[in-house]
Amino acid sequence: MSAKYVDLPYLKRQDTTYLARLWSPPPRTEIKAVLVDVHGGAWCDHDRTAGYFYDQQLAMAGFAVVAIDFRCGPEFHHPAASIDINAAVQWARFQAELLDAGSKEIVTIGSSSGGHLALLAALRPHDQEASGTELWIDGGWVSQNSVDGRVPAVGVFWAPVDPLARYFYARSLDNELGRRLTENSTAYFQSAEAMHDASIARIVSEEPVENLPIVWFAQAGKDENVPAALIETLRRYYQSVEGSFSVENYQESGHGFAHSDSEDSRRFIKDLVSWLNGVFEE
């Protein structure tokens, strides 16, 4: 028996419906908890299918996984994506009740820019648009008076946690990768001010944070997309405000390595599941 998935509507903005891919553990497997997976793509690319490899593995380990579509660049701009992630967390709580998950707490995970967005949403869990939010609940669209995106923990994978610093790094690369990262950063954030606003280290050091989640960071040792200095800076700032921030370094692997099978990918899944089990046992 293997994990299965189904695509469901979860969020509506004006006339646009956004889908979630709900991965379920094999039949007769106790569901430990529900995770929300935020895809990467330099804030502009990919969709809910991007995390297929590890979402399936997490479901096999007993977690239901909600992999979401959300508003991305170039059509939409900061903070649209992180607002949608908070709505997804609220929707996932309904799923946890329906699935009778062992824990009703929701944990977010995210790859690359998705890791940045998941952490950004967790630090600003009540961001919401005046037009309101409609979630698909019990077979119909239900307007939400408020959105609660609080989570106890975030799994962050090879993420550009300081968009402005990564933008300047990307501009220094004289290659196609640098051009793509530069263009996508500009397309989603629109300005240096918005990139700076979304810096996780800046937020934890300058803003009052109501909910400081536990962070587990998977670092790719040969990451050409995300300089190691960004991760070390955030770790230092996070721990300076008494936040829990642990880093697991996969030294022989490059950016996005866990999207396909490899020795490090298998170790990554084992480490991630072990960390998640610890979070939900606390």
C-alpha positions as CSV (number, residue, x, y, z in Angstrom):
1,M,0.0,0.0,0.0
2,S,1.2,3.5,-0.8
3,A,0.2,7.1,-0.1
4,K,-2.5,8.6,-2.2
5,Y,-3.4,12.2,-3.1
6,V,-6.4,14.1,-4.2
7,D,-6.6,17.7,-5.5
8,L,-9.2,19.9,-3.6
9,P,-10.3,23.5,-3.7
10,Y,-9.3,25.3,-0.5
11,L,-9.2,29.1,-1.1
12,K,-11.0,31.6,-3.3
13,R,-9.9,35.2,-4.0
14,Q,-12.4,37.1,-6.1
15,D,-13.2,34.7,-9.0
16,T,-10.0,32.6,-8.7
17,T,-10.0,29.2,-6.9
18,Y,-6.7,27.8,-5.5
19,L,-6.1,24.1,-5.1
20,A,-4.5,22.0,-2.5
21,R,-3.1,18.5,-3.1
22,L,-4.0,16.5,0.0
23,W,-1.6,13.5,0.5
24,S,-3.0,10.8,2.8
25,P,-1.1,8.0,4.5
26,P,-1.9,4.4,3.4
27,P,-5.2,3.0,4.6
28,R,-5.4,2.0,8.2
29,T,-2.4,4.1,9.1
30,E,-2.9,6.5,12.0
31,I,-2.5,10.1,10.9
32,K,-0.1,11.8,13.2
33,A,-0.8,15.4,12.1
34,V,-1.4,17.6,9.0
35,L,1.5,19.5,7.3
36,V,1.2,22.4,4.9
37,D,3.8,22.3,2.1
38,V,4.7,25.6,0.4
39,H,6.4,25.2,-3.0
40,G,9.5,27.1,-4.1
41,G,10.3,28.7,-7.4
42,A,12.0,32.0,-6.6
43,W,8.6,33.4,-5.6
44,C,7.2,33.1,-9.2
45,D,7.5,29.5,-10.5
46,H,6.1,26.0,-9.9
47,D,2.9,24.8,-8.1
48,R,1.6,22.4,-5.5
49,T,3.1,19.4,-7.4
50,A,6.7,20.5,-6.8
51,G,7.2,18.7,-3.5
52,Y,5.9,15.4,-4.9
53,F,8.9,13.3,-3.8
54,Y,9.1,14.3,-0.1
55,D,5.3,14.8,0.3
56,Q,4.8,11.2,-0.7
57,Q,7.5,10.1,1.7
58,L,6.0,12.1,4.6
59,A,2.6,10.6,3.9
60,M,4.1,7.2,4.1
61,A,5.5,8.2,7.5
62,G,2.0,8.9,8.8
63,F,1.5,12.6,8.0
64,A,-1.3,14.1,5.9
65,V,0.3,16.7,3.7
66,V,-1.5,19.7,2.2
67,A,0.6,21.0,-0.7
68,I,-0.8,24.3,-1.8
69,D,-1.1,26.7,-4.8
70,F,-1.1,30.3,-3.8
71,R,-0.6,33.8,-5.4
72,C,2.8,34.1,-6.9
73,G,4.7,36.6,-9.0
74,P,4.8,38.0,-11.5
75,E,1.0,38.5,-11.4
76,F,0.9,39.0,-7.6
77,H,3.3,40.7,-5.2
78,H,4.5,40.7,-1.6
79,P,2.8,39.9,0.8
80,A,0.1,38.0,-1.2
81,A,1.8,34.6,-1.0
82,S,2.3,34.6,2.8
83,I,-1.3,35.8,3.3
84,D,-2.5,32.8,1.4
85,I,-0.3,30.5,3.4
86,N,-1.9,31.7,6.6
87,A,-5.3,30.9,5.0
88,A,-4.0,27.5,4.1
89,V,-3.0,26.8,7.7
90,Q,-6.5,27.7,8.8
91,W,-8.0,25.4,6.2
92,A,-5.6,22.6,7.2
93,R,-7.0,22.8,10.8
94,F,-10.4,21.8,9.4
95,Q,-8.8,18.9,7.6
96,A,-7.1,17.8,10.8
97,E,-10.5,17.6,12.5
98,L,-12.0,15.7,9.5
99,L,-9.1,13.3,9.4
100,D,-9.1,12.8,13.2
101,A,-5.4,13.5,13.2
102,G,-3.5,12.7,16.4
103,S,-2.5,16.4,16.7
104,K,-4.7,19.3,15.7
105,E,-1.6,21.6,15.5
106,I,-0.4,22.4,11.9
107,V,3.2,22.6,11.0
108,T,4.4,24.3,7.7
109,I,7.2,23.1,5.5
110,G,8.7,24.8,2.5
111,S,11.3,24.5,-0.2
112,S,13.5,27.4,-1.4
113,S,11.4,30.5,-1.6
114,G,8.5,28.4,-0.2
115,G,10.6,28.0,3.0
116,H,11.1,31.7,3.2
117,L,7.3,32.3,2.7
118,A,6.3,29.6,5.2
119,L,8.5,31.2,7.9
120,L,7.4,34.7,6.9
121,A,3.7,33.7,7.3
122,A,4.4,32.0,10.7
123,L,6.0,35.2,12.0
124,R,3.0,37.3,10.7
125,P,0.2,34.8,11.3
126,H,-2.7,37.3,11.2
127,D,-1.9,39.0,7.9
128,Q,-5.2,39.3,6.1
129,E,-6.7,41.3,3.2
130,A,-9.6,43.6,3.8
131,S,-11.6,41.8,1.0
132,G,-11.7,38.7,3.3
133,T,-10.9,35.1,2.7
134,E,-13.2,32.3,1.5
135,L,-12.3,28.7,2.4
136,W,-13.9,25.5,1.1
137,I,-15.5,23.9,4.1
138,D,-18.1,21.2,4.2
139,G,-18.8,21.5,0.5
140,G,-19.2,25.2,0.2
141,W,-17.3,28.5,0.3
142,V,-17.3,30.1,3.8
143,S,-16.1,33.7,4.4
144,Q,-13.7,34.0,7.3
145,N,-13.9,36.9,9.7
146,S,-10.3,36.4,10.7
147,V,-7.4,34.2,9.8
148,D,-5.1,32.4,12.3
149,G,-1.9,31.2,10.7
150,R,-0.1,30.4,13.9
151,V,2.0,27.2,13.8
152,P,4.4,25.8,16.4
153,A,7.2,24.9,14.0
154,V,8.4,25.4,10.4
155,G,10.6,23.1,8.4
156,V,12.7,25.3,6.1
157,F,14.6,23.8,3.2
158,W,17.5,25.6,1.5
159,A,15.6,28.9,1.6
160,P,16.6,32.5,0.7
161,V,15.6,33.9,4.1
162,D,16.8,37.4,3.3
163,P,15.3,38.4,-0.1
164,L,17.3,41.6,-0.4
165,A,20.7,40.0,0.3
166,R,19.9,37.2,-2.1
167,Y,18.9,39.7,-4.7
168,F,22.3,41.4,-4.5
169,Y,24.0,38.0,-4.6
170,A,22.0,37.0,-7.7
171,R,23.0,40.2,-9.4
172,S,26.6,39.4,-8.8
173,L,26.3,36.1,-10.8
174,D,27.1,36.5,-14.4
175,N,25.0,33.5,-15.6
176,E,21.4,32.4,-16.4
177,L,20.8,31.4,-12.8
178,G,21.6,34.9,-11.5
179,R,19.4,36.5,-14.2
180,R,16.4,34.3,-13.3
181,L,16.8,34.9,-9.6
182,T,17.1,38.6,-10.1
183,E,14.1,38.9,-12.4
184,N,11.9,36.7,-10.2
185,S,12.8,38.7,-7.0
186,T,11.9,41.9,-8.8
187,A,8.7,40.5,-10.2
188,Y,7.4,39.4,-6.8
189,F,8.7,42.1,-4.4
190,Q,8.7,45.0,-6.8
191,S,11.2,47.1,-4.7
192,A,14.2,46.8,-2.4
193,E,12.0,48.1,0.4
194,A,9.6,45.2,0.1
195,M,12.5,42.7,0.0
196,H,14.0,44.3,3.1
197,D,10.5,44.1,4.8
198,A,10.4,40.3,4.2
199,S,13.9,39.6,5.7
200,I,13.3,37.1,8.4
201,A,16.4,38.2,10.4
202,R,15.1,41.8,10.3
203,I,11.7,40.8,11.5
204,V,12.9,38.8,14.5
205,S,15.3,41.5,15.5
206,E,13.1,44.6,14.9
207,E,9.4,43.5,15.2
208,P,7.5,42.2,18.2
209,V,6.8,38.6,17.3
210,E,3.8,37.0,19.0
211,N,4.6,33.5,17.9
212,L,8.2,32.4,17.4
213,P,8.1,28.9,15.9
214,I,10.7,26.2,16.2
215,V,12.7,26.1,13.0
216,W,14.5,23.2,11.4
217,F,16.6,24.3,8.5
218,A,17.9,21.8,5.8
219,Q,21.0,23.4,4.3
220,A,22.4,22.3,0.9
221,G,26.2,22.3,1.3
222,K,26.8,23.0,-2.4
223,D,24.0,25.5,-2.8
224,E,24.6,28.0,-5.6
225,N,21.2,29.7,-5.1
226,V,21.5,30.6,-1.4
227,P,24.7,31.8,0.2
228,A,25.5,30.1,3.5
229,A,26.0,33.5,5.2
230,L,22.3,34.2,4.9
231,I,21.5,31.1,7.0
232,E,24.2,31.7,9.6
233,T,23.0,35.3,10.0
234,L,19.4,34.2,10.6
235,R,20.5,31.4,13.0
236,R,22.4,34.0,15.0
237,Y,19.5,36.5,15.1
238,Y,16.9,33.8,15.8
239,Q,18.8,32.4,18.7
240,S,19.6,35.9,20.1
241,V,15.9,36.3,20.8
242,E,15.7,32.8,22.4
243,G,14.2,31.1,19.3
244,S,14.9,27.5,18.6
245,F,16.8,27.2,15.2
246,S,18.6,24.1,14.2
247,V,20.5,23.4,11.0
248,E,21.1,20.1,9.3
249,N,23.8,20.4,6.6
250,Y,23.8,18.1,3.6
251,Q,27.3,18.9,2.6
252,E,27.5,17.1,-0.7
253,S,24.2,18.2,-2.2
254,G,23.0,21.2,-4.2
255,H,20.0,23.4,-4.1
256,G,16.7,21.5,-4.2
257,F,18.4,18.1,-3.8
258,A,15.5,16.4,-2.0
259,H,13.1,16.7,-4.9
260,S,14.5,13.4,-6.2
261,D,15.9,10.2,-4.8
262,S,19.5,10.2,-3.6
263,E,21.5,9.1,-0.5
264,D,21.2,12.7,0.9
265,S,17.4,12.8,0.0
266,R,16.8,9.6,2.0
267,R,18.8,11.0,5.0
268,F,16.8,14.3,4.6
269,I,13.5,12.4,4.9
270,K,14.7,10.4,7.9
271,D,15.9,13.6,9.6
272,L,12.7,15.5,8.8
273,V,10.4,12.8,10.0
274,S,12.5,12.5,13.2
275,W,12.2,16.2,13.8
276,L,8.5,16.3,13.1
277,N,7.9,13.4,15.5
278,G,9.7,15.3,18.2
279,V,7.6,18.5,17.5
280,F,4.3,16.6,17.8
281,E,5.4,14.7,20.9
282,E,6.1,17.8,22.8
